[in-house]
Amino acid sequence: MATVITFGNFKGGVGKTTSACMTSILLAEKGYKTLHVDFDPQADSTEFLANVHDYELKEDYISLFESLKEDRSLKRAIISIADNLSLLPSGADLVGYERLVHEIVGDREGTEHFVLDAFLTEVRADYDVIVIDVPPTLNVYNSNALLASDAVVVVMKTQRKSLNATRKYLNFIEELNEVRKHYDYNILKVAGVLPYLQKKSSPLDDEIIKAANEEFSELLFEKHILERERIKRYDEEGISFKQMDVHDKNVFKMYRDVTEELLQRLNK
């Protein structure tokens, strides 16, 4: 049965999607059968993973939302893009998800938060890990993803606004855990706060990391992500896995270290 992990924050541009995608890639590389769920109408995860693996998405590909709306199932939208790695692709049509949720639950108040969880149930047994990428907003996407998850990684860029958004996201998780208790769900585990540094050894980065360490303590990942130009190229050019240069290898080592720590935090 899959462990479901959401990567989130209420602040955009913090490296959340990249971290979620790289984690999915490296979990698959380690032999974990992984499903990546792009639960954001911007579909950045979909484009990133397709480009990285040189997978050509057809113009009429079936999106997560289309499969849900037409079949009341996710299975038809799932595509295999690499060994051990499958993708539930998103699209702009996902903006209709909230309306679809209300069509499904009707007047059963409170159950609107559990729709994604119900649909993921039919595929959980097919995977070891399910990674969900969500938009950086307080909405039905985040509540549905977090209530379908076993754990969450909060990605925090070393900016004051991102630190504040991380606090708000953790508070939101606490509120949702009260909902989970009410419905006899297990408490959502915060796997950790993952720092995404803008620059190596800059005074601002050091200041934010110090503040985060004081506030979040053991929740803060020991391994950090450093923003690199090479990562931006992956979204445009993909990755030649057989011809990696030193910059590629450094990026992958950085994310492998984070993925290893995540697995340790999840006791996997």
KAVENQUI-V392406 format. One record per residue. SS is DSSP state (~ for helix, > for strand, _ for the rest). PHI is phi as a letter, one per 40 degrees, with the letter a starting at -180 (* if undefined). BURIAL is b if it has 24 or more other ideal C-beta (glycine too) atoms within 12 Angstrom, else e. Layout:
SS/PHI/BURIAL  SS/PHI/BURIAL
This chain:
_/*/e  _/c/b  >/c/b  >/b/b  >/b/b  >/c/b  >/b/b  >/a/b  _/a/b  _/c/b  _/b/b  _/c/e  _/g/e  _/b/b  _/g/b  ~/c/b  ~/c/b  ~/c/b  ~/c/b  ~/c/b  ~/c/b  ~/c/b  ~/c/b  ~/c/b  ~/c/b  ~/c/b  ~/c/b  ~/c/b  ~/c/b  _/c/e  _/h/e  _/c/b  _/c/b  >/b/b  >/b/b  >/b/b  >/b/b  >/c/b  >/b/b  _/b/b  _/d/b  _/c/b  _/f/b  ~/c/b  ~/c/b  ~/d/b  ~/c/b  ~/c/b  ~/c/b  ~/c/b  ~/c/b  ~/d/b  _/c/b  _/f/e  _/c/e  _/c/e  _/c/b  _/c/e  _/d/e  _/b/e  _/d/b  _/c/b  _/c/b  ~/d/b  ~/c/b  ~/c/b  ~/c/b  ~/c/b  ~/c/b  ~/c/e  ~/b/e  _/f/e  _/a/e  _/c/b  ~/c/e  ~/c/e  ~/c/b  >/c/b  >/b/b  >/c/e  >/b/b  >/a/b  _/d/e  _/g/b  >/b/b  >/b/b  >/b/b  >/b/b  _/c/b  _/b/b  _/a/b  ~/c/e  ~/c/e  ~/c/b  ~/c/e  ~/c/e  ~/c/b  ~/c/b  ~/c/e  ~/c/b  ~/d/b  ~/c/e  ~/c/e  ~/c/e  ~/c/e  _/g/e  _/c/e  _/c/e  _/d/e  _/g/e  ~/c/e  ~/c/b  ~/c/b  ~/b/b  ~/c/b  ~/c/b  ~/d/b  ~/c/b  ~/c/b  ~/c/b  _/d/e  _/c/e  _/b/b  ~/d/b  ~/c/e  ~/c/e  _/b/b  _/c/b  >/b/b  >/b/b  >/b/b  >/b/b  >/b/b  >/b/b  _/c/b  _/c/b  _/b/b  _/c/e  _/a/b  ~/c/b  ~/c/b  ~/c/b  ~/c/b  ~/c/b  ~/c/b  ~/c/b  ~/c/b  _/c/b  _/b/b  _/c/b  >/a/b  >/b/b  >/b/b  >/c/b  >/c/b  >/b/b  >/c/b  _/c/b  _/b/b  ~/c/e  ~/c/e  ~/c/b  ~/c/b  ~/c/e  ~/c/b  ~/c/b  ~/d/b  ~/c/b  ~/c/b  ~/c/b  ~/c/e  ~/c/b  ~/c/b  ~/c/e  ~/c/e  ~/c/b  ~/c/b  ~/c/e  ~/c/b  ~/c/b  ~/d/e  ~/d/e  _/b/e  _/g/e  _/c/e  _/c/e  _/c/e  _/c/b  >/c/b  >/c/b  >/c/b  >/i/b  >/b/b  >/c/b  >/c/b  >/b/b  >/c/b  _/c/b  _/a/e  _/c/e  _/g/e  _/c/e  ~/d/e  ~/c/e  ~/d/b  ~/c/e  ~/c/e  ~/c/b  ~/c/b  ~/c/e  ~/c/b  ~/c/b  ~/c/e  ~/c/e  ~/c/e  ~/b/b  ~/f/e  ~/c/e  ~/c/b  >/c/b  _/d/b  _/c/e  _/c/b  _/b/b  >/b/b  >/b/b  _/d/b  _/b/b  ~/c/e  ~/c/b  ~/c/b  ~/c/e  ~/c/e  ~/d/b  ~/c/b  ~/c/e  ~/b/e  _/g/b  _/b/b  _/c/e  _/c/e  _/c/e  _/b/e  _/c/e  _/c/e  ~/c/e  ~/c/e  ~/c/b  ~/c/e  ~/c/e  ~/c/b  ~/c/b  ~/c/e  ~/d/b  ~/c/b  ~/c/e  ~/c/b  ~/c/b  ~/c/b  ~/c/e  ~/c/b  ~/d/b  ~/c/b  ~/c/e  ~/c/b  _/c/b  _/f/e  _/b/e
